[in-house]
Amino acid sequence: MKTLFSLIESPAHPNLSTLYQQLGIAEERFTAARKLHKALQKQQPDFLVGEFIYGYGNNYAGANVCNLDVTLRTLQRFSPDTKVIVFSSKEEMPYIGKLAELFPLHTVLQYPVSEQALRQRLESTT
């Protein structure tokens, strides 16, 4: 059975548990990146789903561009074959390229996330 980790950091993140169940994918939900990082040390999921939140006005100095940087670095270390699926608002889509320069992304979906589009991305790897 395939596994998927969902990093849920905002209310905009849709609940897609039913879709994952229909596809035979076991979902584990995390509301804190720190807990997800611990779980990655024990289990390597097939997919990671997270929301892109650009770091406006932060002091990242180019090393980090968003909320997912540390998680994706942890993923590279413990689970490099995991496919990364990123959700983003329309306003933040122009900044996704900065993240894609640093990390491989399987797909990026804009809100509102279409279940059909996500289904296609998940099935394309099975």
C-alpha positions as CSV (number, residue, x, y, z in Angstrom):
1,M,0.0,0.0,0.0
2,K,1.3,3.4,-0.9
3,T,1.6,6.0,1.8
4,L,1.2,9.8,1.9
5,F,2.2,12.4,4.4
6,S,0.0,15.6,4.5
7,L,1.5,18.7,6.1
8,I,-1.4,20.8,7.0
9,E,-0.3,24.3,8.1
10,S,-3.4,26.4,7.1
11,P,-7.2,26.1,6.9
12,A,-6.8,26.4,3.1
13,H,-5.4,22.9,2.9
14,P,-8.3,20.7,1.6
15,N,-9.3,17.5,3.3
16,L,-8.6,14.9,0.6
17,S,-8.6,11.8,2.8
18,T,-11.5,10.2,0.9
19,L,-9.7,10.5,-2.4
20,Y,-6.6,9.0,-0.9
21,Q,-8.6,6.1,0.5
22,Q,-10.3,5.5,-2.9
23,L,-6.8,5.2,-4.4
24,G,-5.6,2.8,-1.8
25,I,-3.2,5.3,-0.3
26,A,-2.7,5.5,3.5
27,E,-2.6,9.1,4.7
28,E,-0.8,10.3,7.8
29,R,-1.7,13.9,8.7
30,F,0.7,16.4,10.4
31,T,-0.1,19.9,11.7
32,A,3.5,20.5,12.7
33,A,6.5,20.1,10.5
34,R,8.6,19.0,13.4
35,K,6.4,16.0,14.0
36,L,6.5,15.1,10.3
37,H,10.3,15.3,10.4
38,K,10.4,12.8,13.2
39,A,8.1,10.5,11.3
40,L,10.3,10.7,8.2
41,Q,13.1,9.1,10.2
42,K,10.9,6.0,10.7
43,Q,8.9,5.8,7.5
44,Q,9.5,6.9,4.0
45,P,6.2,7.9,2.3
46,D,5.5,7.6,-1.4
47,F,4.1,11.1,-1.4
48,L,4.3,14.3,0.6
49,V,1.6,16.9,0.2
50,G,2.1,20.4,1.5
51,E,1.0,24.0,1.0
52,F,3.5,26.6,-0.3
53,I,3.6,29.7,1.8
54,Y,6.1,32.2,0.4
55,G,8.4,33.9,3.0
56,Y,7.5,37.5,2.3
57,G,9.7,39.9,4.1
58,N,11.6,37.3,6.0
59,N,15.4,37.2,6.5
60,Y,15.9,34.0,4.5
61,A,18.8,35.5,2.5
62,G,18.1,33.3,-0.4
63,A,18.7,30.0,1.4
64,N,15.0,29.4,2.2
65,V,12.1,30.7,0.3
66,C,9.1,29.3,2.1
67,N,7.6,27.2,4.8
68,L,8.5,23.9,3.1
69,D,12.3,24.4,2.8
70,V,13.3,22.6,6.0
71,T,10.8,19.8,5.4
72,L,12.1,19.2,1.9
73,R,15.7,19.2,3.1
74,T,14.7,16.6,5.7
75,L,12.9,14.6,3.0
76,Q,16.1,14.6,0.8
77,R,18.0,13.1,3.7
78,F,15.6,10.5,4.9
79,S,13.3,9.8,1.9
80,P,14.8,11.0,-1.4
81,D,12.4,9.0,-3.5
82,T,9.2,10.6,-2.1
83,K,7.2,12.5,-4.6
84,V,6.4,16.1,-3.5
85,I,3.0,17.6,-4.3
86,V,2.6,21.3,-3.5
87,F,-0.6,23.3,-3.2
88,S,-0.4,27.0,-3.7
89,S,-2.7,30.1,-3.9
90,K,-2.9,31.9,-7.2
91,E,-1.0,34.9,-5.7
92,E,1.9,32.8,-4.7
93,M,2.2,30.7,-7.9
94,P,4.9,33.1,-9.3
95,Y,7.2,32.2,-6.5
96,I,7.0,28.4,-6.9
97,G,9.9,28.5,-9.4
98,K,12.2,29.5,-6.6
99,L,11.3,26.4,-4.6
100,A,11.6,24.2,-7.7
101,E,15.1,25.5,-8.3
102,L,16.1,24.0,-4.9
103,F,14.0,20.8,-4.7
104,P,12.4,18.4,-7.2
105,L,8.6,18.8,-7.2
106,H,6.4,16.1,-8.6
107,T,3.6,18.5,-9.2
108,V,2.1,21.9,-8.2
109,L,-1.6,22.5,-8.0
110,Q,-3.3,25.8,-7.6
111,Y,-6.2,26.4,-5.2
112,P,-8.9,25.4,-5.4
113,V,-7.4,22.0,-5.8
114,S,-9.3,19.8,-8.2
115,E,-9.7,16.2,-7.0
116,Q,-9.5,15.0,-10.6
117,A,-6.2,16.8,-11.2
118,L,-4.7,15.4,-8.0
119,R,-6.0,11.9,-8.8
120,Q,-4.3,12.1,-12.2
121,R,-1.0,13.1,-10.5
122,L,-1.2,10.4,-7.9
123,E,-2.2,7.7,-10.4
124,S,0.6,8.7,-12.8
125,T,3.1,7.2,-10.4
126,T,1.3,4.0,-9.6
